[in-house]
Amino acid sequence: MLRRELRRWLDADVTEHVAGDIILTAYEAIAEIVALADPLDIGLIRMQAHLDDDRVRVVISYTGSWELSPDPDQSQRRLTLIRALTDHANFHRDEHTITMHLTTYR
């Protein structure tokens, strides 16, 4: 559902190629967060997207509890892909929230 909403929002103002990169990185960020999440905890994932004159910023956050040891190979592949397709990616985790900030210039 989040991918469809993001695609619909991007279609009006971003080229198809850039929109595809943003959607893929958002999907991978959500997959990384889900991989970290505790399967017994029903946490909440939120996504916000902002379009400035020259960039698209996507913030994905998860509030809940998580495992501290995700599969390092899968995690590394996701983060490598995210960094390759965005101009800036930032990952932050504290005791209550995991947040990914993604920025792509259009």
C-alpha positions in Angstrom: 0.0 0.0 0.0 2.8 2.5 0.9 4.5 1.8 -2.5 1.3 2.5 -4.4 0.6 5.7 -2.6 4.2 6.9 -3.1 4.1 6.0 -6.8 0.8 7.9 -7.2 2.2 10.9 -5.4 5.5 10.9 -7.4 3.9 10.4 -10.8 2.8 14.1 -11.0 6.2 15.7 -10.5 9.1 13.3 -11.0 10.3 11.4 -14.1 9.6 7.7 -14.2 13.2 6.8 -13.8 13.7 8.9 -10.7 10.3 7.7 -9.3 11.4 4.1 -9.8 14.6 4.7 -7.9 12.7 6.4 -5.0 10.1 3.6 -4.8 12.8 0.9 -4.8 14.8 2.6 -2.1 11.7 3.2 0.0 10.8 -0.5 -0.4 14.3 -1.6 0.6 14.2 0.7 3.6 10.9 -0.7 4.7 12.3 -4.3 4.2 15.3 -3.4 6.4 13.0 -2.0 9.1 10.8 -5.1 8.9 13.9 -7.3 9.2 14.9 -5.5 12.4 11.4 -5.5 13.9 10.4 -8.0 16.6 8.0 -10.4 14.9 5.9 -10.5 18.1 5.5 -6.7 18.3 2.9 -5.0 16.3 4.7 -1.8 15.6 3.7 1.1 13.3 5.5 2.0 10.0 5.0 5.5 8.8 6.2 7.1 5.6 6.3 10.8 4.8 7.5 12.3 1.5 8.3 15.9 0.7 9.0 17.4 -2.7 11.2 20.5 -2.8 12.3 22.4 -5.9 15.2 20.1 -6.6 14.8 17.0 -4.4 12.5 14.4 -3.0 12.9 13.5 0.7 11.3 10.3 2.1 11.3 9.6 5.8 10.3 6.1 6.9 10.0 5.3 10.6 9.0 2.4 12.7 7.9 2.6 16.3 8.0 -0.7 18.2 10.6 -3.1 19.5 13.2 -4.9 17.4 15.8 -7.6 17.2 19.4 -6.4 17.6 20.9 -9.0 15.2 19.4 -8.9 11.7 21.0 -11.0 8.9 24.1 -9.0 8.2 24.4 -10.0 4.5 20.8 -9.1 3.7 21.1 -5.9 5.6 24.4 -5.0 3.8 22.8 -5.6 0.4 19.8 -3.5 1.2 21.8 -0.6 2.5 24.3 -0.8 -0.4 21.4 -0.6 -2.9 19.8 2.3 -1.0 23.0 4.3 -1.0 23.6 3.6 -4.7 20.1 4.9 -5.7 19.9 7.9 -3.4 21.9 11.1 -3.1 21.8 10.8 0.7 20.6 8.1 3.0 20.7 8.3 6.8 19.7 5.5 9.2 19.0 6.2 12.9 17.9 3.9 15.7 17.1 4.7 19.3 15.4 2.8 22.0 11.9 3.4 20.6 12.2 4.3 16.9 14.0 3.3 13.7 14.1 6.0 11.1 15.5 6.2 7.5 15.9 9.5 5.8 16.3 9.2 2.0 17.0 12.2 -0.3 17.1 12.0 -4.1 17.7 15.0 -6.4 15.4 15.1 -9.4 
